[in-house]
Amino acid sequence: MSELDEAWALALAEAESRARLSGRRDIAAYLALRNSNDLLRRTGIDWLTSTFETLAAHANRRGASIQILKEDNYRFRAGNSTMVGRLLILRFGVRQLSVEAGWPRTPPDGVVRGGGLAAANIRHLGIKSASEALRLVQSQQGAPSWVLGEKGERQAEIHETNLRKHIVTLLASR
């Protein structure tokens, strides 16, 4: 978590405390929900990016030579909305796999389509058919879960196996 994220979490916690003390249960409930959702978002994004990093590290131990680049506070488009989050770039020769994951931070940024908590794009440079757009949703058990597909469609849940396929595509013969 960046220093800005830590400061934001602290400010939200203080605002929630002040709202409770002043009897504003509605505001306190909203801020508690916001904190809970932000924790789910960070957890989901951490899992997605760290899983890709781990898979790349395993491939490197087998001799792949994947370069790993990261950027925080990265802004990207998901539909008509702007997401703020992380960028992870995995480079292998001339091939590149980009993982963008984040959520809208302010009202002008828009929303995550389909009632999602966060959005992600997995993009293969030059191989558009291998790219995927993901949404982070809260599962029935309350844990965050990445899915493919819009709300109302059959939503395929994303697991490490799905991410491994993207590494295989990245490493496919040049």
N, C-alpha and C positions, 0 to 999 in steps of 0.2 A: 504494500500500500504506500502511495506517495505521501509526502508531507502535506500536500494540499488535501488529499483524501482524508488523512488523519484529522486535519484541522476542521474539515467539513463535518466529519462524524462527531467530533467533539462539540461543534456549534449546534448540530441537530440534537444531541443529547441534552445540552444545556437548555435549548429552547423547549424541548419536551418537558424537562423538569420544571421550568418556569410556568408552562401551560398547566401542568398538574397542580402546582402550588396556587395558581390563581383561579382554579376551578374550571378551566377551559378543557373539559374532557374531550371534546370533539377535536380540538387542535392537537392535544396530547395523543389521541388515538391515531390521527393522521401521521404525526411525526414518528410514532412507534412503528406504523406500517411502512413508512418510508425507510427507516433504519433496517427493518427486517428485509425488505425488498433489496436494498443496497447490499446487504450481506449475502443474499442469495445470488445477486448479480456478480459480485466479486468472486464468490466461491465458484460459480459456473465458468467464469472467464479464466480464473486461475487453473481450473481443471483442464479446460480446452488447450490453453497455451502450454502448460507444463507437460501435458500428454504429448503434444507435438514435439516439444523440446526433448523429452525422454526418448521418443521413438527415433529422432534424429541422432541423438547421442548413441543409441544402440547401433544404428547403421554406421556411424563413424567408427565405433569400436571394431566393426567388421570391415573397415577400410573405405568407407564411402566418401569422406571429406566434404560433408555438408557444412556450409557456413551458416551461422545462426546470428541474425540481427534482430534487435528489439527496440521498440519505441513506445513510450507511454504518452498519455494525453494526445493520442492520435485521433484525428477526425476523419470520418468516412461516411459515405452515403449508403443508406439502406432504403430502397424505394425513394420516397420523397422526403425522408427524414435524415437528419444528421446525427450520427452516433459519435460518442467520445469514449475512447478506451485505449486498447492496446493494438499494436501491430507487431506481428512476428513474421520475419522473412527467413525462409530456408532456401539457400542457393546451392545448386549442384551443377557445376559447369555453367552452361548457358540456360539451364532450367531454373525456374523460380516458383516457389510455393509461398503465397502470402496468406496469413491468417489475421483478419481484422475482427475484433470483438469489442463491443461497447454498448452503451445505451444513451438515450437523449438526456442531457443534464438540465436544460432549461426549456420552458414552454415553446420558444421559437424553433428549437431543434426538432420538434415533432414528436412522434410516438413510434413504438415498436408495433408493427402490424400484427394482427391476429391475437392481440392481448398478451404478447410476450413481455418478458422482463428485460431482455437484451437481445441483440442481433449479432450475427457473425457472418462473415464471408470467407470462404476458403477458395482461393483463386490460384489456378495454375496458369502462369504466363504462357500464352500461345496455345493453350488447350482448354478452350472455353467449355467444352462438353464435360470436362472433369471437375469443373468448379461447382460449388454448392453454396446456397444461402441457408443459414440456420437461425432458429429462434430459441431462446432460453425460456422455458416454461416451468411452472411449479408442478411437480408430480403429485399424484394422489396422496403420497406419503409425506409431502411437504418439502422434499428435496428438489433442488434445481435439476433440470434435464434439458439437454439440447435435442431439438427435433428438426426434421425436414418436413416441409409441407405447411400449407396455410391452415388456419383454424377452420374446422369443418371438414377438412380432407382427412384421409388416413395419415396420421403423423408418425413417421418413422423415427424412433428414438436413436440417437447417435451414441455409439459405444467406441471403445478403443479400437476395436476391429475395423470400424469404418474409417477411422483416422489413419490406421496402418495402410489402408489401400491408397491413401493420398501420398504417403511416403513411397510406396511401391511405384506409383505413377511418376513421382519426382525422380526416382532412380532408374526409371526405364531407359533402355539404351538411347543414347543421344542420337 
